[in-house]
Each structure stands twice: as C-alpha cells, then as structure tokens.
Amino acid sequence: MLPTSTELPDVLYSAAQVRDLDARLIAAGTPGFELMQRAAHATWRALRRRWPQGQVLTVLTGRGNNAGDGYLVAALAERAGWQVEVLTVADPATLTGDAALACAEAQGCGVSIWPWAAGTVLEGIIVDALLGTGLVGAVRTPYTEAIEAINASGLPVVAVDIPSGLCADTGQVLGGAVRAQLTVSFIGLKIGLFTGQAPDRVGELVFDDLQADPAIVAQVAGVARRLSATALPRLAARAPASHKGQFGRVLVIGGERGMGGAALLSAESALRSGAGMVSLATRSEHVAAALARMPEVMTVGIHSANQLMDLVEQASVLVVGPGLGQAAWGRSLLSVAANAGRPQVWDADALNLLASGAAVLPAGSVITPHPGEAARLLGITTQQVQADRAAAAHALAQKYAAVCVLKGAGSLVADPTGSLVLCDRGHPAMAAAGLGDVLAGLIAALLAQGLPLLEAACLGVWLHASAGQVEGQRGRGLAASDLIPAIRQLLEEQTPCLK
C-alpha cells in the first residue's frame, strides 16, 4: 500500500505527458523558473509539515531541473535559519537555464555547495533532487553511490517529484532507487508512483499542481485513472419489493481434492457481496464441509462434466478456477464452462490451463492473474511483467479480449478498448493465501447484480483492497476470510442497499 494523501487527483500520466503539460503551461505564459519556485515552495511546505522539528538539511542534486528544485529548497531553508548543505554530483558551472538560475539563487543566499564524494557524512533531513522523470536506462555512477549513501544513512528523506532511480512510467527500479519517506510530485501524477516497486520507494505522496490552469491540464488525457472513493462505479439501490431472482445466481466451479477451501472462499465472498443466489460445484468430499460452513450456498458434488451442465444453465455468472487443479477433473469442468454463454471470472488454475492451451476463454470474461500467472499467459517471465505492469495488463486484455485485473501492489484493471485503471489501496498484510479467491467471488457477485465487466472489476478491486487496508491495520496474520465482512460493510457504505 502507498500511504497516499486523500486528495490526490484521479488522472495518471506518463513522464512524457507531464513534460508536455509543463511545456504547455510555459507557452501559456507561466515562466519555467516560476514553476520551479512553486515546486520548491511545495516541497518545503510538505517537508516542514512532516518534520516540524527539523533544523538541518542536506540536499543532493544532479544537473537537470530536478536539481534546480533542490537548490531552491536549499535557499528556502537557508532563509529560514536552518543549517543547510548542498552536495552535488554535477559541476554547478555546467548547469543551464532555470537550473542555473536556481543554483545562483542558492549561492546568493549563502548556501554551502560542495561536490559529492563517496564517504561524505549526511546529516539532518535529506532532499533527493538527483534525478527526475527523464531518467532513461539504468542509473550510473556517481548517482548510484549517492543513492546508496542516502538509503544507508537511516535519515528522513524527501524526494522531489519522484525518488531518484524510479521509472516514472513503470514504477521499476532502474538499477537503484532512493527510498523516500515523503515524495512531493508536481503538475500531474506519474503512473510509476503507484505500481511496480514504487510502494517500497515513494513513502507518503503529496501532490501540488503548481497552480496549473485546469483547462490546460485537461488538454492531456493521461494514460490511466486512479480509483478513488468519490469516483467509483455504483450498484443501484434495491427496491422494497426486491427478491433474490433479481440479483443473479453465481456458480463457483472448483475445489479439487485438497483444495476445497479456495472454492469455499469464492462462494462465501459472492454470497456476502450481494449475489441473489450462490451455487458451488466441487468434489463430493467437500460437500459436507461446505454445507456446515455455508448452508445458504447450494453445494453439489460433481464427478463428471455432464453433471455440471444443468448447474451452468441455471447460473447467470460463473467463477472458474479456485482450487480447480489441472488434472482431468478440472479440465473437464473448465471445458463445460468455456462453452457456456455466461459472464465469467477466471482465476487460478483456470488461468494456468488457459495458458497451456487447454481451454479458450469465452467472450464476456474477467481474468484475475497475479504476476506469475500473467507471465504464463503472455509467454514471458514474471520479471518482464513486473518491469512494465501497465503494458502487461494491456497486452492481456488485448490477447484474450477480456477485462484483466493484474493483481499486486498497484493493481491494474485493463479492458480491450485501452482503458486502464489503477488501485493504490491495500496493505502488506494482504500477502497471504486465498485473497484472490475472495476477489473472484466478489467480482462475480457485482456482475450478477448488473454491473458491466469493467465496472464490476474496478469496484471489486477497490472494495477488496480497501477491506485489506482496514483489516491489515491489525498486523500480520490476515486471513482471506477476514476480508469478507469488511467488504460487505464497505459495499454498503459506498452504495447503500436502500436509498
């Protein structure tokens, strides 16, 4: 989870788009140096709020406009009576444009500026102004040594715009990246601040639009949007005379021997998330346990594919894969599901069988892979998926003509039209088994209640991650079933059953 501000905008941009916005603002009459001054003031304000007792500042700078921001922060701190030092990996004499003006202002205020050298002792609060969003390729020396020194210092760190070494487009660490406790970002939020390895590097995220004209900002569409509580899909309120037949029947197919719990979790999640009826097709050995746990779920022991057909005909939405296995039993059930004209959520072993070519995904489906499953579906490595999660999500949606939920930190939802949605909620305690089964059942319940594919996936991901964020505050030991009552409560808060 990224401990972000609650007032972040929803639109996310690529680094090139933010540079375009910067250029448009300058062309419209705001001088570049004035934008740089605004960025420095925004960073200084956020720094003071986070560490109000601070009196010592060390600023590490490079050679671009990111460095210019850092020099101006140093000037502000010097004027405030702080003990300030700038350590630069670039000769100040080589700076040009607005960055050179910023360096001159810092020098004029009496800021001490020294060349960076390995072994230099860092003090106070660190301002990372080494590398900005224009970084291409792996970080090289001497930047790598400076980044390692920052991370080894144990001191509080504020990153200007983005932690140095983090890719603004993918959230990938490019050889090495600063671990910041606070990142102050400007003009437009970069998608790389929210996904990939970003959650380990960004810390608290503060955004400042630098007083940008909203009309100019609206000229650039962005590459994705961020899910927020104020901009979520919503289920319709239920009329007083509602009955169960109006809210769909979810059929969960899974639960091979030894894996019955996964299917039970999906079924319970679908039930508690508002599906009108829920059925479970599983191994006969699991029927007694399922009835004891959830008598409301119509559980049927299935020995062959033929027994599944009637259940499929009665269902409005299928969940296929939790605990399904990849042996003959699971393959035969998946074959029946793949030929059913029903909206479906495929997870777990259904995705592994899909990747192997043992099944064809039907139209009107949602797939919910984790990075390893995504790699198998695309025929690449997990590392390649994680290196550019947005590209992987788009590729999956296109390849399978489905809505794709790429799970993980900064979960992404993509559809075949090119839409991309990011969820930045969650908690590290969610690194536990069974949570994907809960998500699959939740999305299926939302589909059963009438939401379109993309909207059901987006709302399901947000509810799931938000429930994990709430329950994760209790610490380690989060069980997947812990999320289900929290999801139910959040769903009612977000979209009440009655008006």
N, C-alpha and C positions, 0 to 999 in steps of 0.2 A: 504493500500500500504506500502511496505517496501522501504524506501529511500535508495536503494542499490547503490553500486558502479556500474559503467557502464562496468567494466572489470572483472566481475565475471565469473568463468568457468561455463559450461553448465551441467556438471555431478554432481549429488547429491548422497550422500552416507548415509548409516546408521552409527550409532555410532560405531558398531562393525567393520564395514568395514574400518573406519578411524583408529581405533586401529590396525587393520590388516596392513594397509598401514604404520603406524608408526613402527610396528614391522619389516616389510619388509625393510624399509629404514635403520633401525638399523642393521639388518642382512647383509645388503649390504655394511656396512662399515661406516655409519654415526652414531657417538655415540649419545646416547639418551640425554646426557647433552648438546651436541652441538645443537641438535634440540630445546631443551628448551631455550638455549640462543638466537637462531634465533627467536623463538616465542616472547621472551621478547623484543628484539630489534624491531620487527614488531609492537608490541603493543605500545612501547614507541614512535616510529615514528608517528603512527596514532594519538596517544594522543596529541603530540606536534602540528601536523597539525590542529587538531580540536580545541585545546585550546592553541594557541601560547603564550598567556599572563599568563598562569598558572605558579605558583611557589610553590604551596602547594599540597602534595599528601598524601592520606590516602589509604593504601592497606589492604583489608580484605582477609585473607587466611584461607584455611582449612587444609587438611592433605595429599592430593594427588599431582600428577604432576601439576594440575592446580594451586595449591598453590606455587609450585616451580616456575612457570612462574611469579607469583605475586611477589615473593621475588626478582627475578632477575630484574623485572621492578623497584622495590624499590631501588635496588642497582644502576641502571642506573640514576634514578632521584637524588639520593644522590650525585653521582659523578658530576651531572650537577649543583649542588648547590641548589637544591630545599629543602624545609622543608618537611621531609618525616617521616611517621609513619606507622608501620605495626600493625594491630590488628588481632590477630589470635584466632580462636575458637579451635585450637588444640595445644597441648603442642609441641613446636618445637623439644623437645627431642625425641618425638615418630616418627618423620619423618625418612624415609629411602630412600636409593637410590639417584636418581638425585634430588628429592625434598630436601633431607637433605643437599646435596652439595649446592643447591641454597640458602637455609637458611644460611648456613655458609658464603657464599659469601656476602650476605646482612649484616650479623653481622660484617664481616670483613671490610665492608665499613663504619661502624658506624651507620647503620640504627637502629632506636629505634624500638624494638619489644615488644609489650605488649599483655597480654591476653584480648580477647574481653569480655566486661561486658555490660550488659544492662544499658542504660543511658549514655554510652560513647558519647561524643560530636564528631561528624565527621566534618572534615574540608577539604577545597580545592576540588580537583578532586578525586573522588573515583575510585579505581580499584577493581573490583569484581573478586576475584580469590578464591572464596569459594568452589564451586562445579563445576566439569567438566561434560563431556559427559557420565561418567559412572554411573550417578545417577540412582538408581532403587527404585521405590516406593516414597511415599510422603516425602518431606523434614521434618526433625525432629529438635527439639531443640538441641543445641543453634543456629543452622543455621537459623531457622525461625525468631528468634529475630533479628539476624544480617541483614537478608534480609529486614525485616520490617523497620529497622532503616535506611538502605540505601534508601529505597523508600520514607520514610518520611522526609529525610534530605533536599530534594529540590536541592541537589548539582549535578553537572555533573558526570555521571557515565560511565566508560568504562568497558565492560565485556570481560574477557579473554576467548576466544574460543566460549563460549555460556553463556548467562545470567544464573546465578545460579538458579536452580529450574525449568528450562525449559527443557522438554524432547527433546533430540536431534533427536529422531526418529519420533515424532508425533507433536511437537510444543505445546503439552499440558503442562499447568502449574501444577506441581506436588505438590500441597498444597500451594505453594507460590513461586514467582519468582521475580528476580531483574528486574526493568525497567531501561534499559540502553539507553543512547543517542548514544552510539557507541559500536559496538561489533567487535572484531578482531578475525577472525577464521582462522584455520591453516590446512594445508596439503590437506584436502578435505572438501567441503561444506556439512554440515549435512542437510538433508531434513527438519528437525524440526526447522531450522532457518527461514523457509519461509511459513509455513502453521499453521493451528490451531490458537493458541493465540500468536504466535510468532510476528506478526506485532505490537502488543502492547508492546513488551518487547525488541526487538532487536535494534531498532533505526537504525542508519546508519550502514551498514555492509561493512567491509573491509576484504579482503581475502589475505592471504600470503601463498604460497605453501612451504615455508621454504626451497627453492632451491631443492625440491624433484626431483629426476630423473624421467622425464616423462615416461620412459619405465617401471619403477616400478609402477608408478601410474596407467598406462594403464592396469596393470595386474588385477585390480579390477574394475568390470564393473559398479558398482553403482546401486542404486535402482530406480533412476528416472533421467530424464534430464530436464533442465530448458529452457523454451522458451526464445530466445534472437533474436534481430533484425537481427543478422547475420546468424542465423540457423533456418529459418522459411520455411515451405512449400510455394511454389510459383505457382501462376497461369501462364499459358503460355501467351505470348503476343498475341494480336489479329492481324490476317492478314488484310491488307487493304480492302479486299473484304468480310469481315465478315458480317454475318447477324444474326438477333435475334434468328432464329431457331437453331443456333449452341450453344447457351448458356443456354438452358434448360427452362423449364416452372415450376415455383414454384406455388403450390396451398396451400394457407393458409386456414385451416379449424378451425373456432372458432367464438367467438363473440356472446354468448348468450345475451339475453336482459339484459341491464345494464352493460355489459362487452365488448361492441364493440370496445373500444379503444385498448385493448390488441391485437386483431387480426389486426387492422389497423396498429399498430406499427410494427408487424411482416412483414406485406405485404410491408410497406414502406421501411423497412430495407432490405428486399430481393431485391426490385426494385433498390435501391440506391447502393447495393453491387454487381450489375452486372448481375443479372439473366436476360436472354433474354426476358422472359415474366413472369408476375405475375398475378395470379387469386386469388380471395378471395371468399370463400363460408361462408356466415354469415347469420344472421337473416335479414329478409326483412326490418325491421325497420332501419337497419344501412346502407342500400344501398345508400340512398341519401347523407348521410354524407361522406361515403367513396368516392363516385364519386366527391363530391365537394373538398375533400382534395387531392385525387389522381386519376385524370381521366385516368392515364396511367394503372391503375390496373383494370382488368376485374372483376367487383364485381357482384356476383349473390346472390340473396336472396333464401335461402334454407328452405323449410318447412319440407321435409322428406328425408330419406336416399336415396330413389330412385332417387331424383333429383341430388344427389351428384355423382352418378356413372359415368355419362358422363364426368364430370369435372376431376374425378380421372383418367379416361382413357387417357385424354389429357395431364396430368401432368407428369413431369419427377421426381419431388421431392415433398414430402408433408411436411407441417408443421402442426402438430396437437396438439391442446390443449390451445392456448392462448385465454382466456375468454370463453372456451368451456362450462363450467359448468358441473355439474354431474347429471343433470336431464335427462329425456327421450330423449330430442332433442340431447344433446351432446353425450349420449350413443349410439344412433343410428348412428350418423355420425362417431363416433370412430370405430364402428363395420365395416363400409364400408372401412375405411382407413386401419384397421388391416388386411383386406383380400386383399389389393392391393399389387401387386408385384412391389413396388416402394421404393427407398430410402426414409427414413422418419426421421424427427426430432420431438420427442415427448417432450412436456413441460407442466408445469402447471397441468390443470385438466386431461389431458391425462395420466399423471403420477399418479394422485390420483385414477383414475379409474383403471389403471393398478395394483396399489397396492391393490385395493379392489377385484381384480379378475374378473372385468367386461370386461376385454379385454386381448388379448395376443399380445405381441409385435412382429411385423414381423421381419424377418431377414433383415439385411442391414439398421439398425436404429441407430440413435444417441439419447440418453436421456440426459436431461439437468436439473437434480434436484438441488434444494437448499437443505441445510441440513435437513429441516423438511420433505421435500418430499423424500429424501434419506432414512430417518428413517422409513417412512411408507412403502417404497418399500422393505426394509430389515427386517421389523418387529422388529425394535429395537427403542431406544429412540434417540432423537436429540443429547443428551449429549454423547451417545455412538458413534454416527457418528463423532462428533467433537473431541472426545478423540483420535481417530485414523483415520483421514480423508483418508489417503492413503489406509488403509485396507478396508474402506468403499467403496472407488472408485473401488478397485479391485473386491470386492465382488459383486458390482452392475454389473460390466462388465461381470463377470462370470455368475451370476444368469440369466441375461437377454440376454446373448450372443450379446451384443451391445457395441458400444463406449459410455462411460459415461463421461459427464462433471459434476463434482461435484463443484458447484459454491461456492463462498465465498472467504474470504481472502486467497490467495494462492490457486487459483482454480486449480483443478487437472483433467487431462484427462487420462482415462484408457481404454484399449481395452481387449478383451478376451484372447489375447496371452500373457498378462502380462506386456505389455508396460505401463509406467506411465510417464506423462509429467506434469510439474508444471509451472504455470504462476505467476510471482511475481509482475506484474504490476497492476495498479488500483489506486483508490483514495477513501477516506472515503465519499466524496460527492456522490458516487455511491450507497449509501444506500438509495435507492428511488424506487418507484414502476415502473414497466414497462421495466426495463433494461433487464430482462430475455426474454421478448418478442422480443426485438431488437436482442438479441444474437441468438435466434432460427431462425429468418428470415435471419440473416447473414450467419449462418452455412448452411442453406438450399441453399442460393444463391451460395455459394462456391461449394457445392455438384453439383448443376445444371451446373456449369461451368467446371466440370470434375475432381475435386479433390477427392481422396479416402476418406473414412469415417474419419479415424484418422487424416489425414492431414487437412481436412476441419474443424474438430473440433478444432485442435490446432491453425490453422491460425485464425479462428473465435474468439476464446477466446483471443488470443493475440491482435487482432485488437480492439476488444470490450474493453478490459482492458486498452489498450493504449489510445484509444479515451477518456475513462473516466478519465484517468490520465491527459490528456491535458485539457479537459473541466472542470475537478474538480478544477483546479487551480483558477478558478473564485469564488470558495467557495460554500456554501450551496445553495440549490435551483436548483440543476441539474435536468433537466427533461430528461426522456428517449429519447425523440426525438432529444435532443441536440447532442446525440452521432452520429446520422446518417450521417450528413455532415462531421463530423470529421473522421468517419470510411471510408467514401468514399475517403477522402484526403489521409489518411494513406495507404489505399489499393493501391492507385495509386503511392504513393512514394515507397512502398515496392515492388510492381510488376506492372510496367507501362503497360498501355493498348497497347502502341506501343513501339517497340524497339528503 
